[in-house]
Amino acid sequence: MPPKGSPLYPKGSPKYNLSRAKTTGMKVVKKPSPKADKRRVSWNFGLEKALVELLHEHNNSYHRSQNGWSSETWNMMVQIFNSRHKCLAS
């Protein structure tokens, strides 16, 4: 157990700020997410099938790293998916 008075969380982290606000009696005001205004896509079976097929096309040792796809491959797959489904791209 840490000594009394030492911070449990790094200074400036969200948990530190919340615990500090509780101990000092400050009012906590959460900001709304900037993504809250964006419209979301309604996924259907066709979109899911297209995504799975795209993932399957790139499921080889060239595009995969030790724990999954490389970041270049992810970005490439996103571009391909958005080009095939232009109605989803914003």
SVG drawing of the C-alpha trace seen along z (x, -y; Angstrom):
<svg xmlns="http://www.w3.org/2000/svg" viewBox="-29 -23 34 40">
<polyline fill="none" stroke="black" stroke-width="0.4" points="0.0,0.0 1.4,-3.4 2.2,-5.9 -0.6,-8.3 -0.7,-11.4 1.1,-9.9 -0.9,-9.9 -2.2,-6.6 -2.5,-7.9 -0.1,-10.1 -0.8,-13.8 -3.0,-15.1 -4.6,-11.7 -8.5,-11.6 -8.6,-9.3 -6.3,-11.7 -8.5,-14.7 -11.7,-12.8 -10.2,-11.7 -8.9,-15.3 -12.3,-16.8 -14.0,-14.4 -11.5,-15.2 -11.6,-19.0 -15.4,-19.2 -14.9,-20.5 -17.7,-20.0 -16.9,-17.5 -18.0,-18.5 -17.6,-16.0 -17.3,-17.3 -19.4,-15.7 -17.6,-13.4 -16.7,-15.2 -18.0,-12.2 -21.4,-12.4 -22.8,-14.4 -21.6,-12.0 -24.2,-9.7 -23.5,-6.0 -23.9,-3.4 -26.5,-0.7 -24.6,2.6 -26.4,5.3 -25.5,8.8 -24.2,7.6 -21.7,5.1 -20.6,7.7 -20.0,10.3 -18.0,7.8 -15.8,7.0 -15.2,10.6 -14.3,11.3 -11.9,8.4 -10.2,9.6 -10.0,13.1 -8.4,11.8 -5.6,10.2 -5.1,13.2 -1.7,14.2 1.8,13.9 2.7,10.9 -0.1,8.7 0.0,10.3 2.4,9.5 2.9,11.5 -0.4,10.5 -2.5,9.5 -2.5,7.3 0.1,4.6 -1.0,0.9 -0.3,0.4 -2.6,3.3 -5.3,2.0 -5.2,-1.4 -5.2,0.2 -8.2,2.4 -10.1,-0.6 -9.5,-2.4 -10.6,0.6 -13.8,1.1 -14.7,-2.6 -14.1,-2.6 -16.4,0.5 -19.1,-1.0 -19.1,-4.8 -22.4,-5.3 -20.6,-4.7 -17.6,-7.0 -18.2,-10.4"/>
</svg>
